[in-house]
Amino acid sequence: MPAITPHEFARLRDTRAGEPESLSSALRSRRRRPVLRGDGRLFIVAADHPARGALGVGTDSMAMADRYTLLERLATALSHPGVDGVLATADIIDDLAVLGLLDDKVVVGSMNRGGLQGASFEMDDRRTAYDVDSMIDRGLDFAKALIRMDLEDPATVRTLAATADAVTATAAARLPIMLEPFMSVRTDGRVVNDLSAGAVIRSISIASALGADSSFTWLKIPVVADMERVMAATTLPTLLLGGDDGGDADARFASWEHALALPGVRGLTVGRTLLFPADGDVWGAVDAAARLVHPASASAPSADSFGEHTLKERV
């Protein structure tokens, strides 16, 4: 699991500047795989947070700001045999494609990043990233849309309408889409997601009905108390999300393990918790999660640690 070299980053920058058409070619020509295979479960690493201005992890408000560090950590995660793919916006996916990191991986395109973190229009989360035509053209395997619903904010209905259109369009294209729904409120000007079981069930009920065809709809939901009751609210295939880093890591992994055993749960989609673990051991965090999703996953020697010097200092 070698780190991305300075030469490879220089080639990436030169390719973006001098051969921009090769970015889409790299995506189209990558070696693809079925979305589900083997045990029928998925472990997806998420990296679409920066596009919404959500750069913080734990107490570090700019943890994801260094693109070189983020890409190197993604490279470490994607090198693990138990990681099935990545969820991101076009800028990150194009980088990963040029770096040759997406062969035999499920590539998930994030569609709506318009509800910028902290904005007055945060609930108006219209599509500002991938659309269905671009994902089909570039050979992506999956789509994703975030749905935060604040019953006090009229902008919510625009997000619902845009998401319904996306569900209908992805189904027509036979492209799976994962919906990530939350019931949300503003507290002291900040959007907070309600993580009670009742709120998650309500969000699932609303999201599941969006669009004219649910054939290709998946859910991406948080792990909360009373997950048995939560999963009884849907027949849609469901992935668990990881949320921000923080708290007791052992308790978090134990909650994932419990929820992964429930009917309908197909795997994990986790980002910051694994890419920026408190102890800095990306491989170790990814390996532990991969073993929960795919118990037969083989480990490998630890990758170089992310030590005193950032990648940018080595470039």
GIGI-V918395 format. One record per pair of residues at least 4 apart in sequence whose ideal C-beta (glycine too) atoms are under 7 Angstrom apart, sorted by the first residue. I is the first residue (numbers start at 1). J is the second residue. D is the distance in whole Angstrom. If there is no record, write none. Layout:
BEGIN
i: <I I>
j: <J J>
d: <D D>
END
This chain:
BEGIN
i: <1 1 1 1 1 3 3 4 4 4 4 4 4 6 6 6 7 8 8 9 9 9 10 11 12 12 12 12 13 14 15 15 15 16 21 22 23 23 23 24 24 25 26 26 26 27 27 27 28 28 30 30 30 31 31 32 33 33 33 35 35 35 35 36 36 39 41 41 41 41 42 42 42 42 42 43 43 43 43 43 43 43 43 43 44 44 44 44 44 44 44 44 45 45 45 45 45 45 45 45 45 46 46 46 46 47 47 47 47 47 47 47 48 48 48 48 48 49 49 49 49 50 50 51 51 51 51 52 52 52 52 53 53 54 55 55 55 55 55 56 56 56 57 57 57 57 57 57 58 58 58 63 64 66 66 66 67 68 68 68 68 69 69 69 70 71 71 72 72 73 73 73 74 74 74 74 75 75 76 76 76 77 77 77 77 77 78 78 78 78 80 80 80 81 81 82 82 82 82 82 83 83 84 84 85 85 85 85 86 86 86 86 87 87 87 87 88 88 88 89 89 89 89 90 90 90 91 92 93 93 93 94 95 96 96 97 102 106 106 107 107 108 108 108 108 109 109 109 109 109 110 110 110 111 111 111 111 111 111 111 111 112 112 112 112 112 112 112 112 113 113 114 114 114 114 115 115 115 115 115 115 116 117 118 121 122 123 123 123 123 123 123 124 124 124 125 125 125 126 126 126 127 127 127 130 130 130 132 132 132 132 132 133 134 135 135 135 136 136 142 142 143 143 143 143 144 144 144 144 145 145 145 145 146 147 147 147 147 147 147 147 148 148 148 148 149 149 149 149 149 149 149 150 150 150 150 155 156 157 158 159 160 160 161 162 163 163 163 164 164 164 165 166 166 167 167 167 167 167 168 168 168 168 169 170 170 170 171 171 171 171 174 175 176 176 177 177 177 178 178 178 178 179 179 179 179 179 180 180 181 181 181 181 182 182 183 183 183 183 184 184 184 184 185 185 186 186 187 194 195 195 195 195 196 197 197 197 197 197 197 198 199 200 200 200 200 200 201 201 201 201 202 203 204 204 204 204 204 205 207 208 208 208 208 211 217 218 218 218 218 219 219 219 220 220 220 221 221 221 222 222 223 223 223 223 223 224 226 227 227 227 227 228 228 231 231 231 231 231 234 234 235 237 237 238 238 238 239 239 239 239 240 240 240 240 240 241 241 242 242 242 242 242 243 244 245 245 245 245 245 247 247 248 249 249 250 251 252 253 253 253 254 255 256 256 256 257 259 260 260 260 267 268 268 270 270 271 272 273 274 274 274 274 275 277 277 277 280 280 281 281 282 282 282 283 283 283 284 284 285 286 287 287 289 290 290 291 291 309 309 311>
j: <76 79 283 300 303 72 304 8 9 71 72 75 99 10 314 315 11 12 99 13 68 315 14 15 16 95 98 99 17 18 19 22 98 20 25 26 94 97 98 28 138 29 30 97 98 97 138 139 138 139 97 102 103 103 104 139 37 104 106 106 141 142 176 40 42 294 266 267 293 294 84 106 239 266 267 82 83 84 267 268 289 290 293 294 84 85 86 87 106 108 239 269 74 77 78 83 86 270 271 274 275 87 269 270 271 70 74 86 87 88 92 271 87 88 89 110 113 54 64 271 272 55 64 89 110 113 129 113 115 116 117 116 117 117 61 62 63 64 65 60 61 63 63 64 244 245 272 276 244 245 246 276 70 70 310 312 71 72 311 312 315 73 310 311 74 75 95 76 311 77 275 282 78 86 96 275 79 101 282 283 303 83 274 275 282 286 83 86 101 105 286 287 290 297 298 290 291 293 294 297 286 290 105 106 105 106 107 108 96 105 107 108 108 110 144 269 92 93 110 93 110 113 129 94 129 130 95 96 97 107 109 98 99 101 102 102 107 141 142 140 141 141 142 143 144 130 135 140 143 144 129 130 144 127 129 130 131 143 144 145 166 125 126 127 128 129 145 146 162 128 129 124 125 126 128 119 122 123 124 125 148 122 122 122 155 191 148 150 153 155 156 159 155 158 159 146 148 159 158 159 162 131 162 166 134 135 143 136 169 170 173 175 137 138 140 143 175 173 175 176 178 166 170 175 177 177 178 180 220 163 166 177 179 180 159 160 163 179 180 181 207 182 184 191 193 156 181 182 183 184 203 206 156 184 185 186 159 160 161 162 163 164 210 165 166 167 179 210 168 210 211 169 170 177 171 177 210 211 217 172 211 212 213 173 175 177 216 211 213 215 216 216 216 216 218 216 217 218 218 219 220 239 207 210 217 219 220 220 241 203 204 206 207 193 203 194 199 202 203 191 192 193 194 192 194 190 191 192 199 199 200 222 224 224 201 224 225 226 229 230 202 203 204 221 222 224 230 205 229 230 233 206 207 208 219 221 233 234 233 219 214 217 234 236 217 236 236 237 238 239 234 236 238 239 241 269 238 240 241 241 243 227 240 255 256 259 230 230 231 258 259 262 232 262 238 262 263 264 265 238 264 264 264 266 264 265 266 266 267 268 269 256 259 260 265 268 269 270 268 270 271 273 274 273 272 272 273 276 277 278 251 252 252 253 278 254 255 256 257 288 292 258 259 260 268 292 292 265 265 292 293 293 289 293 274 289 275 276 277 282 285 286 289 282 281 282 285 305 306 285 305 286 303 306 287 302 303 288 302 289 290 291 299 293 294 297 295 297 313 314 315>
d: <6 5 7 7 4 6 6 5 6 6 5 5 6 6 6 5 6 6 6 7 6 6 6 6 7 6 5 6 6 6 5 6 5 6 7 6 4 7 6 6 5 6 7 4 5 5 4 6 6 5 6 5 5 4 5 7 6 5 7 6 6 6 6 5 7 6 6 4 5 6 5 7 6 6 4 6 5 5 5 5 7 6 4 7 6 5 7 5 7 6 7 4 7 5 7 6 5 7 6 7 7 4 5 6 3 7 6 6 7 4 5 6 6 5 5 4 7 4 6 6 7 6 5 4 7 4 6 5 7 6 5 5 5 5 7 5 7 5 5 6 4 6 4 6 6 5 5 4 7 5 5 5 6 6 6 6 6 6 4 5 6 6 6 5 6 6 6 7 5 7 5 5 6 7 7 7 6 6 5 6 5 6 7 7 6 5 6 6 5 6 5 6 6 6 6 3 7 7 5 3 6 6 7 5 4 3 6 6 7 6 6 7 4 6 6 6 4 5 6 7 5 6 5 6 6 6 7 6 6 6 7 6 6 5 5 5 6 5 6 5 5 7 4 7 5 4 5 5 6 7 5 7 5 5 6 5 7 6 6 5 6 5 6 5 7 7 5 6 7 5 5 6 5 5 4 7 4 6 6 3 7 6 7 7 6 5 6 5 4 4 5 6 4 5 6 6 7 4 6 7 5 6 6 7 5 5 7 6 4 6 5 7 6 6 4 6 6 5 7 5 7 7 5 6 4 7 5 7 7 5 6 6 6 5 6 7 5 6 7 4 6 5 4 7 7 5 7 7 6 6 6 7 5 5 6 7 7 6 6 6 6 6 7 7 6 6 7 5 7 4 5 6 6 7 6 6 5 3 6 6 4 5 6 6 4 4 6 7 4 5 5 7 6 5 6 6 6 7 4 7 5 6 5 7 6 6 7 4 7 4 6 6 4 4 6 5 4 6 5 5 7 5 7 6 7 7 6 5 4 7 7 6 5 7 6 6 6 4 6 6 6 6 6 6 7 5 5 6 7 6 4 7 6 6 6 7 5 5 6 7 7 7 6 6 7 6 6 5 7 7 6 5 4 5 5 5 6 7 7 5 6 6 5 5 6 5 6 6 6 7 5 6 7 6 7 5 6 5 7 7 7 7 7 5 5 5 6 6 5 6 5 6 6 7 6 5 5 7 7 3 7 4 7 7 6 6 5 6 7 6 7 6 6 6 7 6 6 7 6 6 7 7 6 6 6 6 5 6 5 6 7 5 6 5 5 6 6 5 7 7 4 5 6 6 6 7 4 6 5 6 7 6 7 7 6 5 4 6 7 7 6 6 5 7 6 4 6 5 5 6 6>
END
